[in-house]
Amino acid sequence: MGSGMTMIPRPPDRSALEQEQFLKILSREEALARFEAALFPRALPREARKLAAALGAALAEDITAPIDVPPFDRSNVDGFAVRAADLASAGEGTAVGLALNGEIIHCGTAPRLQVATGTATPIATGGPLPRGADAVVMVEHTQPAGSDAIEVRRAVSPGQFVSYAGSDIARGEALLRAGTIIGSREIGMLAACGVAEVTVARKPRVAVISTGDELVQPGQPLAPAGIYDTNGAIVTAAIDENGGEAIFLGAIPDDEAKLEAAMRRALADADMLVLSGGTSKGAGDLSHRIIGRLGQPGIIAHGVALKPGKPLCLAVCDGKPVVILPGFPTSAMFTFHDMIVPVLRKLAGLPPRSDAKVSATVPVRISSELGRTEFVMVSLVDGRDGLIAYPSGKGSGAITSFAQTDGFLRIDALADQMPAGTEAEVTLFTPHVRVPDLVIVGSHCTGLDLVTAKLAHAGLTVRSIAVGSLGGLAAAKRGECDLAPIHLFDDKSETYNTPYLVEGLELVPGWRRMQGIVFRKGDGRFEGLGAKEAVAAALTDPACIMVNRNQGAGTRILIDRLLGGARPEGYWNQPRSHNAVAAAVAQQRADWGMTIAPVAHTVGLGFIPLAEEHYDFAVVRARKDRAAVQAFLDALGSDEARAALERAGFRPA
């Protein structure tokens, strides 16, 4: 391609320079480094799009959740909202009768009546849990007992068939990161949070020109010695599938004036120019000679140590990348995918393209229901002996279970479980899944997003799996994560976290966050009191309902110390996050609970400080030297992260 022999007079020093430049073959790494250094950093062109028009675009900025999802505690089944304690004695041989309250809670219906001892309220799937209730019993597990009562022959556990507020998405949580390609799953997440418009990266307009006298466009009759223009079609499609908007300008013959005019028009209208053909050092190959007249700095590399693809030419003309691919289609596409796609995706605000494996070990037992084939969504992380597939624990109603996992595994209908340690086949949602560079398993905190933002913006993928402090320590011991965030208080030593470390783990200080009692402002039972006095006052009022935290949480240890063995109303209501506690109090399903100051202030609740909690990191010593771990530790100690933490209400250690 570009095989004509027309000679264009050039100054002798210019010809010598071109010849010397082509003979200076660069390594792939050096050529790509020079190309990127001449192009980046640069501002990412962006545009606002309505959610319905954002499909396939790349986010230009991080999005944090503006609300809790779900925004209230809700039922997962059709049944009856109950108090679990009322059904403790229920069994096949022992029926427990419950009187029905005078309302039915549908989706969108705000409960009016409290579920008192010995009563139940009919509730539909998705209905808000009424005050006093801490579980839902399925309608299939009940029998009518007249027109205003039911009998139940099965005990329930607190929290059964309940999705707590913020259990899917917590207010202030990093919902999607810049660079995320918006698909149907991401649109579902954004819609669930009420986001109607997003800022996305504008696709770079990439002009495509084929060069050579011999080229014929598909559909036209083939002339003697002519060939069809394969590269034009291939390159155009490859640009579109890697985040660009390709504009094919046709084939230009080997005429320097015509080619230069076409290249100038292309650079005036587009953000990038890709040509094929005209890269070798023959006198008839014109493209690379024209580049020197189109802008500075001009040619960056002309000749790269690739096979195939040695004649590749990389240039930058006044800030716009210009690429001249080899003429042979195989060489053109090899060099395009290997050398140009990384730059194109960066210009489009997209993450690097990568592939993922599909065989992984399941670290925990997954129970299943006999008689039904089950698909369990999993997140992939690196373990000691290969990939680990962590099952998503957010439940079938969680949008993030589908959007923030890598794929799914299948449990056969004849099996009632998948044992821990099973080597499973994972079906990926997309061929471009990238195993995370950094894996964090343990207690979640919104402050964590402020630290990992720097890593995400640097191109590192971070996976945070919230399983609580004790769960994180167990994962760290098994080598399934790089670090485990913990906040565990030891009564004997009256210190945080250090007593819980074992051989192979070391503690890195994180930040301090104030734990305290939350209540609705204006509640005279709490206003003006200290934390201990407020809890003591609450315990004297039988109508005062608390909201607890799950066992294994560091906050639960503080609560139990305050209660001193007391089990007040609401004790067995045990959501798994600070956001859910705040939501329960704000929405009057509970009157008090314990959470951290930033969450309380965000919701507008009254807050009584109790203790400054140490949120630290148990680092797996064997993984501490990994680049991503070091990047995290550097970010943790950076002035930028410390300032962000302080603005959010935390105190860096």
MARLO-502935 format. One line per 4 residues: their letters; for each residue x, y, z of C-alpha. Coordinates in Angstrom, 1 decimal. Example, Ala and Ser with C-alpha at 12.3 -4.5 7.8 and 13.67 -1.06 7.14 Angstrom:
as = 12.3:-4.5:7.8 | 13.7:-1.1:7.1
//
This chain:
mgsg = 0.0:0.0:0.0 | 1.4:3.4:-0.9 | 3.7:1.7:-3.5 | 3.9:4.5:-6.1
mtmi = 7.4:5.8:-7.0 | 6.7:9.6:-7.4 | 9.7:11.5:-6.1 | 9.1:14.7:-4.1
prpp = 12.2:16.9:-3.7 | 13.2:17.3:0.0 | 16.0:19.2:1.7 | 19.0:16.8:2.1
drsa = 19.1:17.1:5.9 | 15.4:16.2:6.1 | 15.8:13.0:4.1 | 18.8:12.0:6.2
leqe = 16.7:12.7:9.4 | 13.9:10.5:8.1 | 16.2:7.6:7.2 | 17.9:7.9:10.6
qflk = 14.6:7.9:12.4 | 13.3:4.8:10.8 | 16.6:3.0:11.4 | 16.3:3.8:15.2
ilsr = 14.0:0.9:16.1 | 12.4:1.4:19.5 | 11.2:-1.3:21.9 | 7.5:-1.6:22.3
eeal = 7.6:-0.3:25.8 | 9.8:2.7:24.9 | 7.7:3.6:21.9 | 4.4:3.4:23.9
arfe = 5.9:5.4:26.8 | 7.1:8.2:24.5 | 3.7:8.3:22.7 | 1.8:8.5:26.0
aalf = 4.2:11.1:27.5 | 3.5:13.3:24.5 | -0.3:13.0:24.9 | -0.9:12.8:28.7
pral = -1.9:14.2:31.1 | -4.7:16.1:29.3 | -8.2:17.1:30.2 | -10.9:14.6:29.3
prea = -13.6:16.1:27.1 | -16.9:15.5:28.8 | -20.6:16.0:28.2 | -23.8:15.6:30.3
rkla = -26.2:12.9:29.2 | -29.7:11.9:30.4 | -29.6:8.4:31.9 | -31.5:6.9:28.9
aalg = -28.9:8.2:26.5 | -25.8:7.2:28.6 | -25.7:3.5:27.5 | -22.2:2.6:26.4
aala = -20.6:5.8:27.5 | -17.8:6.1:30.1 | -18.3:8.0:33.3 | -16.1:11.1:33.5
edit = -16.3:11.5:37.2 | -17.0:9.4:40.3 | -20.6:9.0:41.4 | -21.5:8.6:45.1
apid = -24.9:7.4:46.2 | -27.2:10.3:47.2 | -29.5:8.0:49.2 | -29.7:4.6:50.9
vppf = -31.0:1.8:48.8 | -33.4:0.5:49.9 | -34.3:3.7:51.7 | -36.1:1.8:54.4
drsn = -36.2:-1.7:56.0 | -38.4:-3.7:53.6 | -39.9:-7.2:53.3 | -38.4:-9.7:50.9
vdgf = -41.6:-11.9:50.8 | -45.4:-11.8:51.0 | -46.3:-12.5:54.6 | -46.6:-11.0:58.0
avra = -44.4:-8.5:59.8 | -43.8:-10.0:63.3 | -41.7:-9.9:66.4 | -39.3:-12.8:66.3
adla = -39.5:-13.2:70.1 | -43.3:-14.0:69.8 | -42.6:-17.1:67.7 | -39.6:-18.5:69.6
sage = -41.8:-21.5:70.8 | -43.5:-22.1:67.4 | -43.0:-25.5:65.8 | -44.8:-28.2:63.9
gtav = -46.5:-29.4:67.0 | -46.9:-26.0:68.6 | -48.9:-23.3:66.9 | -48.5:-19.7:68.0
glal = -51.5:-17.4:67.5 | -51.0:-13.8:66.5 | -53.7:-11.1:66.3 | -53.8:-9.2:63.0
ngei = -53.3:-5.4:63.1 | -55.8:-3.3:61.2 | -53.7:-2.4:58.2 | -52.2:-4.1:55.2
ihcg = -48.8:-2.8:54.1 | -48.3:-2.8:50.3 | -45.4:-1.3:48.3 | -45.6:2.4:48.7
tapr = -47.7:2.2:51.8 | -46.3:3.9:54.9 | -47.1:1.8:58.1 | -49.3:3.5:60.6
lqva = -49.6:0.9:63.4 | -46.9:-0.5:65.7 | -46.5:-4.3:65.8 | -47.0:-4.9:69.5
tgta = -46.3:-8.2:71.3 | -48.6:-10.9:70.1 | -49.6:-9.2:66.9 | -48.7:-9.3:63.2
tpia = -49.3:-7.0:60.2 | -49.9:-8.4:56.7 | -47.1:-7.1:54.4 | -46.4:-7.5:50.7
tggp = -43.0:-8.0:49.1 | -41.2:-4.7:49.1 | -43.4:-3.2:51.8 | -41.8:-1.0:54.5
lprg = -41.3:-2.8:57.8 | -43.5:-1.3:60.6 | -42.3:-0.1:63.9 | -41.9:-2.9:66.5
adav = -41.4:-5.7:63.9 | -38.0:-7.3:63.4 | -38.8:-10.1:61.0 | -41.2:-11.4:58.4
vmve = -42.9:-14.8:58.3 | -43.9:-16.1:54.8 | -47.6:-16.4:54.2 | -47.0:-20.1:53.2
htqp = -45.9:-20.8:56.8 | -49.1:-19.5:58.3 | -52.7:-20.6:58.7 | -55.8:-18.3:59.1
agsd = -57.3:-18.4:62.6 | -60.6:-16.6:61.9 | -60.9:-13.3:60.2 | -58.5:-11.4:62.4
aiev = -55.7:-13.8:63.5 | -53.2:-16.3:62.2 | -51.4:-19.4:63.5 | -47.7:-19.9:62.9
rrav = -45.9:-23.2:63.2 | -42.4:-22.1:62.4 | -40.0:-20.0:64.4 | -38.2:-17.0:62.7
spgq = -34.9:-15.3:63.4 | -34.6:-11.5:63.8 | -34.0:-10.0:60.4 | -35.5:-13.0:58.5
fvsy = -36.8:-11.9:55.1 | -35.9:-8.3:55.8 | -33.7:-6.1:53.6 | -32.3:-3.3:55.8
agsd = -32.0:0.3:54.7 | -28.8:0.8:52.9 | -28.0:-2.9:52.7 | -27.8:-2.7:48.9
iarg = -26.3:0.8:48.5 | -25.3:3.0:51.4 | -25.7:6.8:51.2 | -22.3:8.3:50.5
eall = -20.9:5.1:49.1 | -18.8:5.3:46.0 | -21.4:4.0:43.6 | -19.4:4.0:40.3
ragt = -15.9:5.2:39.4 | -14.8:7.4:36.6 | -14.0:5.2:33.6 | -16.8:2.8:34.2
iigs = -18.6:1.9:31.0 | -22.3:2.4:31.5 | -24.3:-0.8:30.8 | -27.8:-1.9:31.7
reig = -26.6:-2.9:35.2 | -25.0:0.5:35.9 | -28.1:2.3:34.6 | -30.2:0.2:37.1
mlaa = -27.9:1.3:39.9 | -28.1:4.9:39.0 | -31.9:4.8:38.6 | -32.2:3.1:42.0
cgva = -30.5:6.2:43.5 | -32.6:8.6:41.6 | -29.8:9.8:39.3 | -31.3:11.2:36.1
evtv = -28.2:12.7:34.4 | -24.5:11.8:34.4 | -21.3:13.4:33.1 | -19.6:11.1:30.6
arkp = -16.5:11.2:28.6 | -17.1:12.5:25.0 | -16.1:9.8:22.6 | -12.9:10.9:20.7
rvav = -13.7:11.5:17.0 | -11.1:9.4:15.1 | -10.6:10.0:11.4 | -9.6:7.0:9.3
istg = -7.8:7.2:6.0 | -6.5:4.4:3.8 | -3.6:5.2:1.5 | -2.5:3.6:-1.8
delv = -3.1:3.7:-5.5 | -4.1:0.0:-5.5 | -7.0:0.3:-3.0 | -10.6:-0.4:-4.1
qpgq = -13.6:0.0:-1.7 | -15.8:-3.1:-1.1 | -18.7:-3.2:-3.5 | -16.7:-1.7:-6.4
plap = -15.3:-3.8:-9.3 | -11.8:-4.9:-8.7 | -9.3:-3.4:-11.2 | -6.2:-5.2:-12.4
agiy = -3.6:-5.2:-9.7 | -6.1:-3.7:-7.3 | -7.0:-5.0:-3.9 | -9.9:-4.3:-1.7
dtng = -9.4:-1.9:1.2 | -9.5:-4.3:4.2 | -7.8:-2.0:6.7 | -10.4:0.8:6.3
aivt = -13.2:-1.5:7.5 | -11.2:-3.3:10.2 | -9.7:-0.1:11.7 | -13.1:1.7:11.7
aaid = -14.8:-1.2:13.6 | -11.9:-1.6:16.0 | -12.1:2.1:16.9 | -15.8:1.9:17.6
engg = -15.5:-1.1:19.8 | -12.7:0.5:21.9 | -14.5:3.8:22.8 | -13.9:6.0:19.7
eaif = -16.3:7.4:17.1 | -14.7:6.4:13.8 | -15.1:8.6:10.7 | -14.0:6.8:7.6
lgai = -12.7:9.3:4.9 | -12.0:6.7:2.2 | -8.8:5.8:0.4 | -6.5:8.5:-0.8
pdde = -4.1:7.7:-3.8 | -0.3:8.1:-3.6 | -0.5:11.8:-4.3 | 1.3:14.0:-1.7
akle = -0.8:17.1:-2.2 | -4.1:15.2:-2.1 | -3.0:13.2:0.9 | -1.7:16.2:2.8
aamr = -5.0:18.1:2.2 | -7.0:15.1:3.4 | -4.8:14.8:6.6 | -5.2:18.5:7.3
rala = -9.0:18.3:7.0 | -9.1:15.2:9.2 | -7.0:16.9:11.9 | -9.2:20.0:11.8
dadm = -12.4:18.0:12.4 | -11.3:15.1:14.5 | -9.4:14.4:17.7 | -7.2:11.7:16.3
lvls = -6.1:10.5:12.9 | -5.3:6.9:11.9 | -3.9:5.9:8.5 | -2.9:2.6:7.1
ggts = -0.1:2.1:4.6 | 2.7:4.6:3.9 | 4.9:3.7:6.8 | 8.0:2.1:5.2
kgag = 11.1:4.1:4.1 | 10.4:3.9:0.3 | 10.2:7.2:-1.6 | 6.6:6.5:-2.6
dlsh = 5.4:6.2:1.0 | 4.3:9.7:1.8 | 2.3:9.8:5.0 | 5.2:9.9:7.5
riig = 6.9:12.6:5.4 | 3.8:14.9:5.6 | 3.5:14.6:9.3 | 6.4:16.9:10.0
rlgq = 4.5:19.8:8.4 | 1.3:19.2:10.4 | 2.3:20.3:13.9 | 4.7:19.8:16.8
pgii = 6.3:17.7:18.1 | 5.7:15.4:15.0 | 7.0:11.9:14.8 | 7.5:10.2:18.2
ahgv = 8.5:6.7:16.9 | 9.0:5.4:13.4 | 9.9:1.7:13.7 | 8.9:-0.5:16.6
alkp = 10.4:-3.9:17.6 | 7.2:-5.8:16.9 | 6.6:-8.8:14.7 | 4.4:-8.2:12.8
gkpl = 4.3:-4.4:12.9 | 7.8:-3.1:12.7 | 6.9:-0.1:10.3 | 4.4:1.4:12.8
clav = 4.7:5.2:13.0 | 3.5:7.2:16.0 | 3.2:11.0:16.0 | 1.6:13.9:17.8
cdgk = 0.7:17.0:15.9 | -0.3:20.0:18.1 | -1.7:17.7:20.8 | -3.6:15.3:18.4
pvvi = -2.3:11.8:18.0 | -1.5:10.6:14.5 | -1.0:6.9:13.9 | 0.2:5.3:10.6
lpgf = -0.4:1.5:10.7 | 1.4:-0.9:8.4 | -0.4:-1.8:5.2 | -0.8:-5.5:5.6
ptsa = -4.0:-6.2:7.5 | -2.5:-8.6:9.9 | 0.3:-6.2:10.9 | -2.1:-3.3:11.0
mftf = -4.5:-5.0:13.5 | -1.7:-6.5:15.6 | -0.2:-3.1:16.2 | -3.5:-1.4:16.6
hdmi = -4.7:-3.7:19.4 | -1.3:-3.8:21.1 | -0.1:-0.2:20.8 | -3.1:2.0:19.9
vpvl = -6.0:0.6:21.9 | -4.4:1.6:25.3 | -4.1:5.2:24.1 | -7.5:5.3:22.5
rkla = -9.2:3.9:25.6 | -7.4:6.5:27.7 | -8.6:9.3:25.4 | -12.1:7.9:25.7
glpp = -11.9:7.8:29.6 | -12.1:4.0:29.6 | -10.2:1.6:31.8 | -7.5:-0.6:30.3
rsda = -8.7:-3.6:28.3 | -7.9:-6.9:29.9 | -9.1:-10.5:30.0 | -10.0:-12.7:33.0
kvsa = -9.8:-16.4:33.8 | -12.8:-18.5:34.7 | -11.6:-21.2:37.1 | -11.7:-20.2:40.8
tvpv = -11.9:-21.6:44.3 | -14.9:-20.8:46.5 | -13.6:-20.0:50.0 | -16.8:-20.4:52.0
riss = -19.7:-22.8:52.0 | -22.7:-21.7:49.9 | -26.0:-23.2:50.9 | -28.6:-23.9:48.3
elgr = -32.2:-25.0:47.9 | -32.7:-28.6:46.8 | -34.6:-29.0:43.6 | -33.6:-25.6:42.0
tefv = -30.6:-24.8:39.9 | -28.9:-21.8:41.6 | -26.7:-19.2:40.1 | -24.5:-17.4:42.6
mvsl = -22.9:-14.2:41.7 | -19.2:-13.9:42.7 | -16.4:-11.5:42.9 | -12.9:-12.7:41.8
vdgr = -9.8:-12.0:43.8 | -6.3:-13.5:43.8 | -5.6:-16.1:46.5 | -2.5:-18.0:47.5
dgli = -3.0:-20.8:44.9 | -5.1:-19.1:42.2 | -8.4:-17.2:41.8 | -10.9:-17.0:44.7
ayps = -14.6:-16.5:43.9 | -16.3:-14.6:46.8 | -20.1:-15.0:46.7 | -22.1:-11.8:46.8
gkgs = -24.0:-11.7:50.1 | -26.4:-8.8:49.4 | -29.3:-10.9:48.3 | -31.5:-11.3:45.2
gait = -33.0:-7.9:45.4 | -29.6:-6.1:45.4 | -28.8:-4.3:42.2 | -25.1:-4.2:43.1
sfaq = -25.0:-8.0:43.3 | -25.4:-8.0:39.6 | -23.5:-4.8:38.7 | -20.4:-5.1:41.0
tdgf = -19.6:-8.8:40.6 | -17.5:-10.5:37.9 | -19.7:-13.4:37.0 | -21.7:-16.3:38.4
lrid = -21.3:-19.9:39.3 | -23.9:-22.7:39.1 | -25.0:-25.0:41.8 | -26.9:-28.1:40.6
alad = -30.5:-28.7:41.5 | -29.6:-32.0:43.2 | -27.1:-30.3:45.6 | -28.0:-28.5:48.8
qmpa = -24.7:-26.7:49.1 | -21.4:-25.9:47.5 | -18.7:-26.9:50.1 | -15.9:-24.5:51.0
gtea = -12.8:-25.2:48.9 | -14.8:-26.2:45.8 | -13.0:-25.5:42.5 | -15.8:-23.9:40.4
evtl = -16.3:-22.7:36.9 | -17.2:-19.0:36.9 | -19.2:-17.6:33.9 | -18.1:-14.0:33.4
ftph = -20.5:-11.2:32.7 | -18.0:-9.6:30.3 | -14.8:-10.8:28.6 | -13.0:-7.7:29.9
vrvp = -13.1:-8.5:33.6 | -9.9:-7.6:35.4 | -8.8:-9.3:38.6 | -8.5:-6.5:41.1
dlvi = -5.0:-5.2:41.9 | -6.0:-4.6:45.6 | -8.4:-6.7:47.7 | -9.8:-5.3:50.9
vgsh = -12.0:-7.6:53.0 | -13.4:-6.5:56.4 | -15.4:-3.7:57.9 | -16.6:-1.0:55.5
ctgl = -16.3:2.7:56.0 | -17.1:5.6:53.7 | -13.7:6.9:54.6 | -12.2:4.0:52.7
dlvt = -13.6:5.3:49.4 | -11.7:8.6:50.0 | -8.4:6.8:50.2 | -8.9:4.3:47.4
akla = -10.1:7.0:45.0 | -6.4:7.9:44.3 | -5.7:4.3:43.3 | -8.7:4.0:41.1
hagl = -7.8:7.3:39.3 | -4.3:5.9:38.7 | -5.7:2.9:36.9 | -5.6:0.3:39.8
tvrs = -8.7:-1.7:40.4 | -9.8:-2.0:44.0 | -12.2:-4.5:45.3 | -13.7:-4.0:48.8
iavg = -15.8:-6.8:50.3 | -17.7:-5.9:53.4 | -17.9:-8.9:55.8 | -17.2:-7.2:59.2
slgg = -14.1:-6.9:61.2 | -14.0:-10.6:62.3 | -14.8:-11.8:58.8 | -12.0:-9.7:57.4
laaa = -9.5:-11.1:59.9 | -10.5:-14.6:58.9 | -10.0:-13.8:55.2 | -6.6:-12.3:56.0
krge = -5.5:-15.4:57.8 | -6.4:-17.5:54.8 | -4.5:-15.2:52.5 | -7.6:-14.1:50.5
cdla = -7.0:-10.4:50.7 | -4.3:-7.8:51.0 | -5.6:-6.0:54.0 | -8.5:-6.2:56.4
pihl = -10.1:-3.0:57.9 | -11.0:-3.7:61.6 | -12.2:-1.8:64.6 | -12.3:-4.3:67.4
fddk = -12.1:-3.2:71.1 | -10.4:-5.6:73.6 | -11.9:-5.3:77.1 | -8.9:-6.8:78.9
sety = -6.3:-4.5:77.5 | -8.7:-1.7:76.8 | -7.1:-1.2:73.4 | -8.2:-1.4:69.8
ntpy = -7.2:-4.0:67.2 | -3.7:-5.0:68.2 | -4.8:-7.9:70.5 | -6.6:-9.5:67.6
lveg = -3.6:-9.8:65.3 | -2.0:-13.2:64.7 | 1.2:-14.3:63.1 | 1.6:-13.0:59.5
lelv = -0.5:-9.9:60.1 | 0.7:-6.4:61.1 | -1.3:-3.3:61.9 | -1.3:-0.1:60.0
pgwr = -3.1:2.8:61.7 | -6.0:4.2:59.6 | -8.2:6.9:61.2 | -10.3:7.6:64.1
rmqg = -14.1:8.0:63.9 | -16.4:9.0:66.7 | -19.0:6.5:67.7 | -22.0:7.6:69.6
ivfr = -25.7:7.5:70.3 | -28.0:8.8:67.6 | -31.6:10.0:68.2 | -34.1:12.3:66.5
kgdg = -33.4:15.9:67.4 | -35.9:17.2:69.9 | -36.3:13.9:71.7 | -36.3:14.9:75.4
rfeg = -35.2:11.4:76.5 | -31.8:12.1:75.0 | -31.2:15.8:74.6 | -28.5:17.2:76.8
lgak = -27.4:13.8:78.2 | -24.1:11.9:77.9 | -24.0:8.6:76.2 | -24.2:6.4:79.3
eava = -26.9:8.6:80.9 | -28.9:8.5:77.6 | -28.8:4.7:77.4 | -29.8:4.4:81.1
aalt = -32.8:6.7:80.5 | -33.8:4.7:77.4 | -33.7:1.5:79.5 | -36.2:2.9:81.9
dpac = -38.8:3.6:79.1 | -40.4:0.4:77.8 | -41.7:2.4:74.7 | -38.2:3.4:73.8
imvn = -37.0:1.1:70.9 | -33.4:0.7:70.0 | -31.7:-0.6:66.8 | -28.7:-2.8:67.3
rnqg = -25.8:-3.9:65.1 | -24.9:-7.4:63.8 | -22.8:-9.8:65.8 | -19.1:-9.6:64.7
agtr = -19.3:-5.8:64.2 | -17.0:-3.6:66.3 | -19.9:-1.4:67.1 | -21.8:-4.3:68.6
ilid = -19.1:-4.7:71.2 | -19.5:-1.1:72.3 | -23.3:-1.4:72.5 | -23.2:-4.6:74.6
rllg = -20.7:-2.9:77.0 | -23.1:0.0:77.4 | -26.2:-2.2:77.9 | -24.4:-4.4:80.5
garp = -26.5:-7.4:79.8 | -29.8:-5.6:79.3 | -31.9:-6.6:76.3 | -34.3:-3.7:75.6
egyw = -36.9:-3.5:72.9 | -35.3:-3.7:69.5 | -32.1:-5.4:70.7 | -32.5:-8.2:68.1
nqpr = -33.0:-5.8:65.3 | -29.5:-6.2:63.9 | -28.7:-4.4:60.6 | -25.2:-4.6:59.2
shna = -24.2:-1.0:58.6 | -24.1:2.4:60.2 | -26.3:3.8:57.4 | -29.1:1.3:58.3
vaaa = -29.0:2.2:62.0 | -29.3:5.9:61.1 | -32.2:5.2:58.7 | -34.1:3.2:61.3
vaqq = -33.9:6.1:63.8 | -34.6:8.9:61.2 | -37.7:7.0:60.0 | -39.0:6.4:63.5
radw = -38.8:2.6:63.4 | -36.4:2.9:66.3 | -35.6:5.7:68.8 | -31.9:5.3:69.3
gmti = -28.9:3.3:68.2 | -25.2:3.6:67.7 | -23.4:4.8:64.6 | -20.5:7.1:63.6
apva = -20.7:10.9:63.6 | -20.3:11.4:59.8 | -23.4:9.2:59.1 | -25.4:10.8:61.9
htvg = -24.7:14.3:60.6 | -25.5:13.4:57.0 | -28.9:12.2:58.0 | -29.5:15.2:60.3
lgfi = -29.8:13.2:63.6 | -28.9:14.2:67.1 | -25.5:12.7:68.1 | -24.1:12.0:71.6
plae = -20.3:11.1:71.4 | -19.3:8.0:73.2 | -15.8:6.8:72.1 | -13.3:7.6:69.4
ehyd = -13.0:4.3:67.5 | -9.8:3.1:65.9 | -10.4:2.1:62.2 | -7.1:0.4:61.3
favv = -5.8:-2.1:58.8 | -4.6:-5.6:59.4 | -2.1:-6.1:56.5 | -1.1:-9.5:55.3
rark = 2.7:-9.3:55.7 | 3.4:-11.7:52.8 | 1.5:-9.3:50.4 | 2.8:-6.0:51.8
draa = 5.4:-5.5:49.1 | 2.9:-5.8:46.3 | 2.7:-2.6:44.2 | -1.0:-2.1:44.9
vqaf = -0.6:-2.5:48.6 | 2.3:0.0:48.6 | 0.1:2.4:46.5 | -2.6:2.1:49.1
ldal = -0.3:2.8:52.0 | 1.2:5.8:50.2 | -2.4:7.1:49.5 | -3.3:6.5:53.2
gsde = -0.5:8.7:54.3 | -0.9:11.4:51.7 | -1.9:15.0:52.5 | -4.7:14.7:50.0
araa = -6.3:11.7:51.6 | -5.8:13.1:55.1 | -7.5:16.3:54.2 | -10.4:14.5:52.5
lera = -10.9:12.3:55.6 | -10.9:15.4:57.9 | -13.5:17.1:55.7 | -15.7:14.0:56.0
gfrp = -15.5:14.1:59.8 | -12.8:11.5:60.4 | -9.5:12.1:62.2 | -6.4:10.6:60.5
a = -4.2:8.6:62.8
//
